[in-house]
Amino acid sequence: MDTFLRHTDIIDWHSPEVKGKAEALAAPCADQRATARNCFLFVRDRILHSLDHCRNPVTLRASEVLRHGTGYCYAKSHLLAALLRANGIPAGICYQRLALEEPPGTFCLHALNAVCIDGIGWYRIDARGNKEGIFANFTPPIESLPYAAQGEGELDLPGVWADPLPVVVEALLGSSDYLSVRRQLPDLVPWQAGRKRLYTVPDPW
């Protein structure tokens, strides 16, 4: 489980700003579950989804997301993982492959989190941000997720990752603004994400 508590270059919870925010979010909480909920609500409601709100810059590291108050789902998942880990709560990243409305027939990866809660185990939460038609909440042990990967070509990638997928990092680092991210949203085609996984993807834990 130590893997899901570690500091990394992207999930950089050792940074003073992330540690400080994590401590502030935990201060009014009586237990681990309340702390996890408070961290989730902060990222869901106070960190603006870059595309929903037309916000720059493109963020990647947890500290950047916190500093600028914005990020795509990928970046928001990095911050939430960092806040949870800073409070000693194991956390990782999960992915869904979802169909895009435009252009038709295209897909992208969507990032969310999994947190390990005492007495429950791994529990998925999605802090991408609510808006009309999209709602997520923190209601363990029942998942409250905005997306269900049920259509043709869609899937929930199995497992929990301790680190973001390389294809996600590459997409964010290679984008100059929020519209550039939208034009090159990361994806894994089914044979990469599913049966043979010929694309180089780290094994989940």
C-alpha positions as CSV (number, residue, x, y, z in Angstrom):
1,M,0.0,0.0,0.0
2,D,3.0,2.3,0.4
3,T,2.9,2.7,-3.4
4,F,-0.3,4.7,-3.1
5,L,1.1,7.0,-0.5
6,R,4.3,8.1,-2.3
7,H,5.3,11.5,-3.4
8,T,6.2,11.8,-7.1
9,D,7.1,14.6,-9.6
10,I,3.4,14.8,-10.6
11,I,1.6,13.8,-7.4
12,D,3.9,16.1,-5.5
13,W,2.2,16.2,-2.1
14,H,5.5,17.2,-0.4
15,S,5.2,20.6,-1.9
16,P,4.3,23.2,0.9
17,E,1.2,24.4,-0.8
18,V,-0.3,21.0,-1.2
19,K,0.7,19.9,2.3
20,G,-0.8,23.1,3.7
21,K,-4.1,22.7,1.9
22,A,-4.3,19.0,2.9
23,E,-3.8,19.9,6.6
24,A,-6.5,22.6,6.3
25,L,-9.0,20.3,4.7
26,A,-8.4,17.6,7.4
27,A,-8.5,20.0,10.4
28,P,-12.3,20.0,10.9
29,C,-12.7,16.3,10.2
30,A,-13.2,13.6,12.9
31,D,-11.9,10.6,10.9
32,Q,-10.4,9.3,7.7
33,R,-13.7,9.1,5.8
34,A,-14.6,12.7,6.6
35,T,-11.1,13.9,5.5
36,A,-11.4,12.0,2.2
37,R,-14.8,13.5,1.6
38,N,-13.6,17.0,2.4
39,C,-10.6,16.6,-0.1
40,F,-13.0,15.3,-2.7
41,L,-15.5,18.2,-2.4
42,F,-12.7,20.7,-2.5
43,V,-11.3,19.4,-5.8
44,R,-14.7,18.8,-7.3
45,D,-16.2,22.2,-6.4
46,R,-13.3,24.6,-6.0
47,I,-10.9,23.5,-8.8
48,L,-12.5,24.5,-12.1
49,H,-12.6,22.1,-15.0
50,S,-10.5,23.8,-17.7
51,L,-12.8,23.1,-20.6
52,D,-16.0,23.8,-18.7
53,H,-14.8,27.2,-17.7
54,C,-12.4,28.0,-20.6
55,R,-9.5,28.3,-18.2
56,N,-5.7,28.3,-18.8
57,P,-3.0,27.4,-18.2
58,V,-2.8,23.6,-18.8
59,T,-1.9,22.0,-15.5
60,L,-0.3,18.7,-14.8
61,R,1.4,18.5,-11.3
62,A,-0.8,18.6,-8.2
63,S,0.9,21.8,-7.0
64,E,0.2,23.5,-10.4
65,V,-3.5,22.5,-10.2
66,L,-3.8,23.9,-6.8
67,R,-1.9,27.1,-7.6
68,H,-3.9,28.0,-10.7
69,G,-7.3,26.5,-9.5
70,T,-8.0,24.7,-12.8
71,G,-7.3,21.5,-14.6
72,Y,-8.7,18.8,-16.8
73,C,-10.0,15.6,-15.2
74,Y,-6.5,14.2,-15.4
75,A,-4.9,17.1,-13.5
76,K,-7.7,17.2,-11.0
77,S,-7.2,13.5,-10.3
78,H,-3.5,14.2,-9.6
79,L,-4.4,16.9,-7.1
80,L,-7.0,14.8,-5.3
81,A,-4.5,11.9,-5.0
82,A,-1.9,14.3,-3.6
83,L,-4.3,15.8,-1.0
84,L,-5.3,12.3,0.1
85,R,-1.8,11.0,0.3
86,A,-0.7,14.0,2.2
87,N,-3.2,13.0,4.9
88,G,-2.0,9.4,5.0
89,I,-4.9,8.0,2.9
90,P,-3.9,5.6,0.1
91,A,-5.1,7.0,-3.3
92,G,-4.6,6.2,-6.9
93,I,-5.9,6.9,-10.4
94,C,-8.5,5.0,-12.5
95,Y,-9.5,5.5,-16.1
96,Q,-12.5,5.1,-18.3
97,R,-12.5,5.1,-22.1
98,L,-15.5,7.1,-23.1
99,A,-17.1,8.1,-26.4
100,L,-16.9,11.7,-27.5
101,E,-19.9,13.5,-28.9
102,E,-17.7,15.4,-31.5
103,P,-16.3,14.2,-33.8
104,P,-18.6,11.1,-33.9
105,G,-16.8,7.7,-33.5
106,T,-14.0,9.1,-31.4
107,F,-13.0,8.2,-27.8
108,C,-10.9,9.6,-25.0
109,L,-9.6,8.5,-21.6
110,H,-11.3,10.0,-18.6
111,A,-9.5,10.1,-15.2
112,L,-11.0,9.6,-11.8
113,N,-9.6,8.4,-8.4
114,A,-9.8,5.5,-6.1
115,V,-9.3,5.9,-2.4
116,C,-8.7,3.1,0.1
117,I,-11.2,3.6,3.0
118,D,-11.0,1.7,6.2
119,G,-13.6,-1.0,6.4
120,I,-14.5,-0.6,2.7
121,G,-11.4,-1.0,0.6
122,W,-10.9,0.7,-2.8
123,Y,-13.7,3.2,-3.6
124,R,-13.9,5.2,-6.9
125,I,-14.6,8.9,-6.8
126,D,-14.8,11.4,-9.6
127,A,-13.9,15.0,-8.9
128,R,-14.1,16.3,-12.5
129,G,-16.7,18.9,-11.5
130,N,-20.5,18.8,-11.6
131,K,-22.6,20.6,-14.2
132,E,-25.9,20.1,-15.9
133,G,-26.3,16.4,-16.7
134,I,-23.1,15.5,-14.9
135,F,-23.1,14.7,-11.2
136,A,-20.7,12.9,-8.8
137,N,-20.7,12.6,-5.1
138,F,-19.0,10.9,-2.1
139,T,-21.3,8.2,-0.8
140,P,-19.3,5.2,0.3
141,P,-19.7,2.3,-0.2
142,I,-22.0,3.2,-3.1
143,E,-20.3,4.7,-6.1
144,S,-21.7,8.0,-7.4
145,L,-20.0,8.6,-10.7
146,P,-21.0,10.9,-13.6
147,Y,-20.1,8.4,-16.4
148,A,-20.9,4.8,-17.1
149,A,-18.6,3.1,-19.6
150,Q,-21.4,1.0,-21.3
151,G,-21.4,1.9,-25.0
152,E,-19.7,0.2,-27.8
153,G,-16.0,0.8,-27.5
154,E,-16.2,2.2,-24.0
155,L,-14.7,0.5,-21.0
156,D,-13.5,0.8,-17.4
157,L,-9.8,0.2,-17.5
158,P,-9.2,-2.5,-14.8
159,G,-7.2,-1.7,-11.7
160,V,-5.9,1.3,-9.8
161,W,-2.7,3.1,-11.0
162,A,-0.3,4.7,-8.6
163,D,0.9,7.1,-11.3
164,P,-0.8,8.7,-14.3
165,L,-0.5,6.9,-17.6
166,P,2.3,8.1,-19.9
167,V,-0.2,8.9,-22.7
168,V,-2.0,11.3,-20.4
169,V,1.2,13.0,-19.3
170,E,2.3,13.4,-22.9
171,A,-1.0,15.0,-23.9
172,L,-0.9,17.6,-21.2
173,L,2.8,18.4,-21.7
174,G,2.2,18.7,-25.4
175,S,-0.6,21.2,-25.2
176,S,-0.3,25.0,-25.1
177,D,-3.8,25.8,-23.9
178,Y,-7.1,24.2,-22.9
179,L,-8.3,24.1,-26.5
180,S,-5.2,22.3,-27.5
181,V,-5.8,19.6,-24.9
182,R,-9.4,19.2,-26.3
183,R,-8.0,18.6,-29.8
184,Q,-5.7,15.9,-28.6
185,L,-7.4,14.1,-25.8
186,P,-5.5,10.9,-24.9
187,D,-7.0,7.6,-25.9
188,L,-6.1,3.9,-26.0
189,V,-7.8,1.9,-28.7
190,P,-9.5,-1.2,-27.5
191,W,-6.8,-3.6,-28.3
192,Q,-4.4,-1.4,-26.4
193,A,-6.5,-1.0,-23.3
194,G,-8.1,-4.4,-23.3
195,R,-7.2,-7.9,-24.2
196,K,-3.6,-7.8,-25.4
197,R,-2.7,-4.2,-24.3
198,L,0.0,-3.9,-26.9
199,Y,0.4,-0.2,-25.9
200,T,2.9,0.2,-23.1
201,V,0.7,0.7,-20.1
202,P,2.0,0.2,-16.6
203,D,0.3,-2.7,-14.8
204,P,-2.2,-1.5,-12.2
205,W,-2.0,-2.6,-8.7
